[in-house]
Amino acid sequence: MNLLDDLNPEQLAAVTLPDEPALILAGAGSGKTRVLTTRIAWLIQNGRVGPAGVLAVTFTNKAAREMLSRIESMLPINPRGMWIGTFHGLCNRLLRAHHRDANLPPTFQILDVQDQLSSIKRLVKAGNVDEERCPPRDLQYFINGAKESGQRAAQISGAGHDKLWVELYAAYDAQCQKEGSVDFAELLLRSVELLTRHEALREHYQHRFRHILVDEFQDTNTLQYRWLKLLAGKSGPIFAVGDDDQSIYRFRGANVGNMADFQREYNVQHVIKLEQNYRSHGNILDAANQLIGNNTRRMGKRLWTDAGAGEPLRLFEAGSDGLEAAWIVDEVRDQHRQGARLSEIAILYRANAQSRVIEHALFNAGLSYRVYGGLRFFERAEVKHALAYLRLIANTDDDVSFARIINFPARGIGARSVEQLQSAARAAGSSLFAAIATVDGRAAASFAQFAVLINGLRENAPHMSLSDLVSETLERTGLTNHYRNERDGADRVENLAELVNAAAGFVVEADPGAPAPAPEAGPAEASPAMVEHDLLHAFLAHAALEAGDNQASQGQDALQLMTVHAAKGLEFDTVFLTGLEEGLFPHENSLSEADGLEEERRLMYVAITRARKRLNLSFAQSRMLHGQTRYGMRSRFVEELPEKSVKALTPRLRGGFATAAQGGWPAMGSGAAPRAEVPGAAGAAGAADTHGLRIGQGVRHAKFGDGVVVRLQGSGNDARAQINFGSFGVKELLLTVAKLQPV
């Protein structure tokens, strides 16, 4: 087959670039996955690299599997020799292959977020540290933040760092090392440290990976970029694909500046822009382009489509959040009657707290819905309990798993007995499981029975299939019976049964008959890959890595509810974007942060570009949030959209829209006349229109008390002021009626 058929000119140019660093600016819906996979297939087909010389990195296991599937459909090869996966997955593979050089046991365990927190809580308790001074969750953020910036405890210094926190970071590292476990951040940091200090190993992989391809490059953090540079060398062939306009994960450490740094540091000669959009109609793209054009720090591109203008965006103003939800219900019902599938309709919101009113309205209307991004399978409590048993079977030194299940289901071992066991383990310098042999007293028999249970499963494990081992563990530990006897345990029992299915499916996907991947003729001191390859250890690593993926639920046709962040990477025929009010979207916290407003605008851009055919925008004059009614102003982002692409559904939004030269949209509540917003002190003409008021002026109202003028609009008898009255919120008042006194 001709791999290059049907590529547009820009896609073709990207796929056939020479072997040198390149940056591909891939706009939303522009076919970036197609470009990445076709590039890999084209390189292999033309003999420019073998499968083992390819390293491709993405951010979700789902995306990695899709890349592998597409490559398999293009070429008659087994792509398993290629290193294609997430940063964490590839670092896990690297460390398994060179565990001795990385100072790790071959069967090291991966701590997910909750297990890491449990480990930190145990550390804080053992050290008699006041949790008010050092909350475990805050310590977890501190440790992960330090690791993601490439810092060990010994490297942290200077003002702003509590000495105790640094000491606990060091103690946590020592505890993980003793127990043979690593957290997610450690996977990457340990890999960077390994490649940094081991020159022969670094040169081996730089020679091996002749082509490094990176998806979603705008989402890389500082440490991930360092890892890539170590593997690529000074002039390595990094093929970076990303979109700076969709960089929305700064709170996770993503550094959009990596794109500009890469272009400068690698002297990138080829920057190709993929601007043809294959997802959305023209009005949607025009809105996205004009909105994002207000950001000042961007690399620049403009999306276009040959699919036609399509329907205009529809804008609705509701009196309250309840009325906004009622309007959404009516619109969804109408579209559903016309044949639209509910699963192709998404309702997006900026903050999770907004979903309650929408969910309530959908429930009352009898409309099926699903909150996307809830607890994923491997994060559910019953599944985590089962995995903890399996992890202890795999490694009895795993104290995190031991602590989770020692008395679950209940076996008569109280907190005091566990504390005594922990003291014995510390005194002996051993794991909790090993310390069972030293325990006496009332709990000794219960501890001993637990040890017999685990040792029995360990002895049988080599003689059983993986799925049989999981099934046996669920029955012998009593987990299935425990949930079967719960009043509402049916779903949990089904989840445990599904874990057995997951184990069976993993065996098929893992292809255990194939030899374990190994590095090509590396340095003599490098360890073979996957020494003592063990399906149980691999399955547990798979479960930990999969826990963070957004896995779509199976089942009935249902509306999709989610935050805008969760919507990244998805697309729908119809999108409802709700809560477009100042302080909510853009979020009030962003206004005081560097680059905060621009990231919020990028988030809005992502939301707009999720829609294929129809985009509905809505905002409310009042909204119940955190137990209080908030009176909001329409989001500035609405005013940044092109008038020609938007249809106003609410009467007082219609007519008299200002042209772009006049400043865009009229302010919320304006009538036919263009907006007369006063940025500072009112001039002579402005004073007549605004009754002598100015932005920022203090005023007093007979009912609402003292307030501050935040916006002025309209003129003559229609002149209005929006005033922040503190506890009463923002009120919009007609100036010919309101009796305001200057303060």
Secondary structure, 3 states (H helix, E strand, C coil): CCCCCCCCHHHHHHHCCCCCCEEEEECCCCCHHHHHHHHHHHHHHCCCCCHHHEEEEECCHHHHHHHHHHHHHHCCCCHHHCEEEEHHHHHHHHHHHCCCCCCCCCCCEEECHHHHHHHHHHHHHHCCCCCCCCCHHHHHHHHHHHHHCCCCHHHCCCCCCCHHHHHHHHHHHHHHHHHCEEEHHHHHHHHHHHHHHCHHHHHHHHHHCCEEEECCHHHCCHHHHHHHHHHHCCCCCEEEEECHHHCCCHHHCCCCHHHHHHHHHCCCCEEEEECECCCCCHHHHHHHHHHHCCCCCCCCCCCECCCCCCCCEEEEEECCHHHHHHHHHHHHHHHHHCCCCHHHEEEEECCHHHHHHHHHHHHHHCCCEEECCCCCHHHCHHHHHHHHHHHHHHCCCCHHHHHHHCCCCCCCCCHHHHHHHHHHHHHHCCCCCHHHHHCCCCCHHHHHHHHHHHHHHHHHHHHCCHHHHHHHHHHHCCHHHHHHCCCCCHHHHHHHHHHHHHHHHHHHHHCCCCCCCCCCCCCCCCCCCCCCCCHHHHHHHHHHHHCCCCCCCCCCCCEEEEEHHHHCCCCEEEEEECCCECEECCEHHHHHCCCHHHHHHHHHHHHHCCEEEEEEEEEECEEEECCEEEECCECHHHHCCCHHHEEECCHHHCCCCCCHHHCCCCCCCCCCCCCCCCCCCCCHHHHHHCCCCCCCCEEEECCCEEEEEEEEECCHHHCEEEEECHHHCEEEEECCCCCEEEC
